[in-house]
Amino acid sequence: MNVARAARAVLAASSAERRVTQYDWNLLSNELSDFGCARIGRLVTPEECRQIAELYPREERFRSHIHMARHGFGKGEYRYFKYPLPDLIGGLRTALYPGLAEVANNWNKRMGIDQRYPQRHADFLKKCHDQGQNRPTPLLLQYVGGDFNCLHQDLYGDLVFRFRSRSCFLNLGAISPAENLSLLSSVRACKAGPKLYRCDKAMQSHSPSITVQSKERGANTASTFGMV
């Protein structure tokens, strides 16, 4: 990593940390427990979303290209980023991790599961890399009218983090009023129905949200920020 890129990464991480710490993590934790997902509004700006969305045609930024229909994942496509990650994605991934790790550890304690996640994202990455899990999991999806994502899990090894985060980077000029993000729990004991987030222009004009999803609870697994 050259000096300029290192400096940008540090600034991005600092900015992401300031944004993330402004939110009430007790409320987010409760929402995750109740629905298996939680919305963090106004975490990224529309301009930042446009910048990330515009990366999709640039094949040099990605390590693989997945057409979901070929694998029974739904209809649409996505690309996995390769290192170095875009500064925004890398910064938010690191900033979101500590709060989510605390929630994940509380869940494991309540369920009698011994596994505990380290407090620092860098330590979690080191554990992944020590087990040979070296490929980054953040990805960028591209949907057109009629596309959808089935319930599925993309796992790359034995060490798995409980949550993943998704942001809607939308074409604000072409969005349909009927477009929504619907997250559904597959756990029979959960009485909550689908969690529906409207992806309308009014919401987007106040900056797109980040939606944190639980893998274990069967939420739609389309994701932008994997923690590995």
Residue pairs with C-beta under 8 A, 6 or more apart in sequence:
1 9
1 84
5 84
8 87
9 84
9 87
9 90
9 91
11 87
12 87
12 88
12 90
12 91
13 90
13 91
13 94
13 95
14 91
15 91
16 88
16 91
16 92
16 94
16 95
16 96
17 91
17 94
17 95
19 43
19 92
19 95
20 40
20 43
20 92
20 95
20 96
20 99
21 95
23 40
25 99
25 102
25 103
28 38
28 40
28 99
28 103
28 212
29 38
29 102
29 103
29 106
31 37
31 38
31 39
32 38
32 103
32 163
32 212
32 214
33 107
34 192
35 183
35 185
35 192
35 195
36 183
36 185
36 187
36 190
36 192
36 195
36 213
36 214
36 216
36 217
36 218
36 219
37 183
37 195
37 211
37 212
37 213
37 214
37 217
37 219
38 211
38 212
39 197
39 209
39 210
39 211
40 209
40 210
40 211
40 212
41 206
41 207
41 209
42 206
42 207
42 209
43 92
43 167
43 207
43 209
43 210
44 88
44 92
44 167
44 207
44 208
44 210
45 207
46 172
46 204
46 205
46 207
46 208
48 88
49 167
49 168
49 169
49 170
49 208
50 169
51 88
52 86
52 88
52 89
52 140
52 167
52 169
52 224
53 140
53 169
53 170
53 171
55 61
55 86
55 140
56 79
56 140
56 142
59 65
61 81
61 82
61 86
62 79
62 80
62 81
62 82
62 140
63 80
63 81
63 82
63 135
63 136
64 79
64 80
65 77
65 78
65 79
66 73
66 77
66 78
66 79
66 80
67 77
68 74
68 75
68 76
68 77
68 78
68 149
68 150
69 75
72 150
72 152
73 149
73 150
73 152
74 147
74 148
74 149
74 150
74 152
75 146
75 147
75 148
76 141
76 142
76 143
76 144
76 147
76 148
76 149
77 141
77 142
78 139
78 140
78 141
78 142
78 222
79 139
79 140
79 142
80 135
80 136
80 137
80 138
80 139
81 89
81 136
81 138
81 139
81 140
82 136
83 136
84 90
85 93
85 136
85 138
89 138
89 224
89 225
92 165
92 210
92 225
93 121
93 138
93 165
93 225
93 226
93 227
94 121
94 122
96 165
96 210
96 212
96 225
96 227
97 120
97 121
97 124
97 227
98 119
98 120
98 121
100 161
100 162
100 163
100 212
100 227
101 117
101 118
101 119
101 124
101 161
102 119
103 162
103 163
104 117
104 161
104 162
104 163
105 116
105 117
107 113
107 162
108 114
108 115
108 116
117 124
117 161
117 162
118 124
118 127
121 227
124 161
124 227
125 228
127 159
128 134
128 157
128 159
128 228
131 157
131 158
131 159
132 157
133 156
133 157
133 159
133 228
135 156
135 228
136 226
136 228
137 154
137 156
137 164
137 223
137 226
137 227
137 228
138 223
138 224
138 225
138 226
139 223
139 224
139 226
140 169
140 224
141 149
141 222
141 224
145 176
149 220
149 221
149 222
151 184
151 186
151 218
151 219
151 220
151 221
152 221
153 215
153 221
154 221
156 228
159 228
160 215
161 215
161 226
161 227
161 228
162 214
162 215
162 216
163 212
163 213
163 214
163 215
163 227
164 212
164 213
164 215
164 221
164 223
164 225
164 226
164 227
165 210
165 211
165 212
165 213
165 223
165 224
165 225
166 181
166 210
166 211
166 212
166 213
166 220
166 222
166 223
166 224
166 225
167 208
167 209
167 210
167 211
167 224
167 225
168 181
168 199
168 204
168 208
168 209
168 211
169 208
169 224
170 179
170 199
170 204
170 208
172 201
172 204
172 205
175 199
175 200
175 201
175 204
177 200
179 199
179 200
180 196
180 197
180 198
180 199
181 196
181 197
181 199
181 211
181 220
182 194
182 195
182 196
182 197
182 220
183 194
183 195
183 196
183 197
183 211
183 213
183 219
183 220
184 193
184 194
184 195
184 218
184 219
184 220
185 192
185 217
185 218
185 219
186 217
186 218
187 217
187 218
190 217
197 203
197 209
197 211
203 209
210 225
213 219
213 220
213 221
213 223
215 221
